[in-house]
Amino acid sequence: MTAHQLSDLPAETVDVVTRWNPDAAARLRSGAAPGRGVFVAGPRRAGKSTLVRGLRALDRSALAFVDDPVDALVVLMVLDAAAPLGREELSALDVVARPAGPVVFALTKTDVHRDWARVSERNRTLLAAHSPRFADSTIHPVAVGGSGVEAVFAALLSAARDDTRDSRSPVETALEQTRRMIVTTARSVRDSEPGAELRAERVRSLAQRDGGRTERVAQLRGQVQLAKVELMHEVASQVRTVGTTVRAEIDRAGRGTLAGYPDRLTDIVRERSGAVDAAVTARLDTLTSRLGVTGSTPATDVPLPDPAAPDGPEPRHRGLEDRMTVLIGASAGLGLGRLVVSPLSMVPVLDIATIPLTLALGAVAAWWLTRARGQVAERAHVRQWATDALVHVRSQWEQFALGRLLAAETRVSEAIIAESRVCVGKVDERVAQIDAELRRVVARRSGQLSSCERDLAAVDRGLQEVRRRVGEPKRTVERLNT
């Protein structure tokens, strides 16, 4: 008895057909005949679309074209006249041509390629060697302009009328079509690589797991050394500026100014300390911004305190040079006085008066020379003291700059480590999510393959039941692992 309805099949087979091929199931339930016609196959760019348009233009109602080779009464194999057919064409022919089913061959673009006759003969030889059923096949030449389409059209109609071999019932056709859908889906699932994007993301995440801590620490070391050089240069520049100002003021200072110059030096140093503090702060801000670390702690931003300048200079010791200056001043004064009063000695009456006048002028000259020499020595004394004081100030400025730099380096290092810990935690969490998702993807893929195996087995049982009832021999079924 022939099975013509789904109700004659096992329940599991009916369920599979309903899920995979709802159109065929609906057609079987309604009793409509399956749509069968011509299936067009062939390599890409062989002119299949052009040939189909030409065939439909001859008589649209005479031929119906189908999209599935299972529904085909006749297979139209389109070959290109550019070269003989190869492995790709033969493989496609094996897939779409049913056993002993009619196949019509067409060779397109014969008006473009001059050697089409040789290619056609070579194709005929290859087809005969490939399968005995194609030994006497006719290859119909078709030109781009449409010549030869009528011959192909007539061959298709003749093959469709003579195809009495296809005694498949609508149920068997629907089952074979459903089986092909399951096999195609299973192959697609098996050939695909599930989770490729997730694996790539996992590799990228692990590569940046520490947040670039090693690179940032190396960059920090380089930036710290560069900042150290720049800050020491800035301190030296400020010390030179203060030294130039101090020397210029001491060279012009009088006795009263020299006596109070320690206070003046303190004011100058305090003013330049502000510039040093600003330069250090600006350079450290640049360092932290280059490393992508923001924020600071009060302990690292303490302003530069006023440098503790040494006590004022000790009183200058009056030594042998001062005594010699007195003697030299007295001698020079006496000589100068005698020179001044020498005109008076020409007058006898005033001769006696030149003696006290000479002594007075000599004393005044000696006093002035001694005082001038003392002021010069006092300036040298204060200048030497200021130089020593600036050495002490420079040491304090350098200590402050290096201390701030060390504190900033410590702070930035801690910030980098803290950010790295946060990044490691986030990456580990994301990697765990990716691993879980990959496990779900693999499990879903295995489930899909298992489901395809079960559905394919159910369809095979249905096909065996249909063929048993019609007395057909069992065909070798295609397994998913082939």
Sequence and secondary structure as in RCSB ss.txt:
>XXXX:A:sequence
MTAHQLSDLPAETVDVVTRWNPDAAARLRSGAAPGRGVFVAGPRRAGKSTLVRGLRALDRSALAFVDDPVDALVV
LMVLDAAAPLGREELSALDVVARPAGPVVFALTKTDVHRDWARVSERNRTLLAAHSPRFADSTIHPVAVGGSGVE
AVFAALLSAARDDTRDSRSPVETALEQTRRMIVTTARSVRDSEPGAELRAERVRSLAQRDGGRTERVAQLRGQVQ
LAKVELMHEVASQVRTVGTTVRAEIDRAGRGTLAGYPDRLTDIVRERSGAVDAAVTARLDTLTSRLGVTGSTPAT
DVPLPDPAAPDGPEPRHRGLEDRMTVLIGASAGLGLGRLVVSPLSMVPVLDIATIPLTLALGAVAAWWLTRARGQ
VAERAHVRQWATDALVHVRSQWEQFALGRLLAAETRVSEAIIAESRVCVGKVDERVAQIDAELRRVVARRSGQLS
SCERDLAAVDRGLQEVRRRVGEPKRTVERLNT
>XXXX:A:secstr
    SGGGS HHHHHHHHHH HHHHHHHHHT     EEEEE  TTSSHHHHHHHHHHH TTT  B SSGGGEEEE
EEEEETTS   HHHHHHHHHHS TT  EEEEEE TTT TTHHHHHHHHHHHHHHH GGGTT  EEE  TTSTTHH
HHHHHHHHHHHH       HHHHHHHHHHHHHHHHHHHHHHS TTHHHHHHHHHHHHTTTTTHHHHHHHHHHHHH
HHHHHHHHHHHHHHHHHHHHHHHHHHH  HHHHHTHHHHHHHHHHHHHHHHHHHHHHHHHHHHHHTT     GGG
G                  HHHHHHHHHHHHHHHHHHHHHHTTGGGSGGGTTTHHHHHHHHHHHHHHHHHHHHHH
HHHHHHHHHHHHHHHHHHHHHHHHHHHHHHHHHHHHHHHHHHHHHHHHHHHHHHHHHHHHHHHHHHHHHHHHHHH
HHHHHHHHHHHHHHHHHHHHT        TT 
